[in-house]
């Protein structure tokens, strides 16, 4: 068991310091579609519900039932990440959503000495599950508000488990045509401890803006967002752009103030009620990431 405790200590003490991150519960910040976050979380995007994880107020703008699948393939690593999110309008200018996200860091073998004999066991390095329910509605002219409840579970080497409960409160405002402004307080909540250490939630104050324009069969959107992680006292702004022609669009995004995996490029395509997206995130220190999304509207 000393070996197991050592692995847990290394995971929470050394790995976060490598990337200057003092908050835990990465699962709360990990969800990302193939589109840059400033394009999805700042304004409702048809066929992409991922923005609900950051600003639930966008649910007040949906007009169709939607189911959204997201997944990641990480280079040469053996970890897996995926999720599903369902959204449904309720009357006019009201929407509800529910979803779950799953992360598995892959297998490793632990060795230790017990009663004078070497023992070993194959275990999952880390397994995280995040569930949420959300709602959003129009509360005034061009103003929407929303709230989410999130529950997460994290298990390290199948030996230690912790729980977290958090909530998001978000607002979406359209001051003029084609321009949206967003604000949210994210991941307010409590956690239990791993061994003797409690991992702080990535509680953030978040602002963003997006401008979208449609000219005939051509569309263009550019957005920025500014999350401020309270416990780290750190801004991680992102800029994102998307250009679409008919049923095909390309997009790109760039994150500032991070050491790795700060750029992504991808595309989306539509066929009737289906939406498919892919993006590539190159990396210097970590594995390259391939994101794949599938959306269905009816």
Buried (B, 14 or more C-beta within 10 A) or exposed (E): EEBBBEBBEEBBEEEBEEEEBBBBBBBBBBBBBBBBBBBBBBBBBBBBBBBBBBBBBBBBBBEBEBBBBBBBBBEEBEBBBBBBBBBBBEEEBBBBBBBBBBBBBEEBEBEBEEEEEEEEBEBBBBBBBBBBBBBBBBEEEEBBBBBBBBBBBBBBBBBBEBEBBBBBBBBBBBEEEEBBBBBBBBBBBEBEEBEEEBBBBBBBBBBBBBBBEEEEEEBBBBBBBBBBBBBBEBEBBBBBBBBBEEEEBBBBBBBEEBEBBBEBBBBBBBEEEEBBBBBBBBBEEBBBBBBBBBBBBE
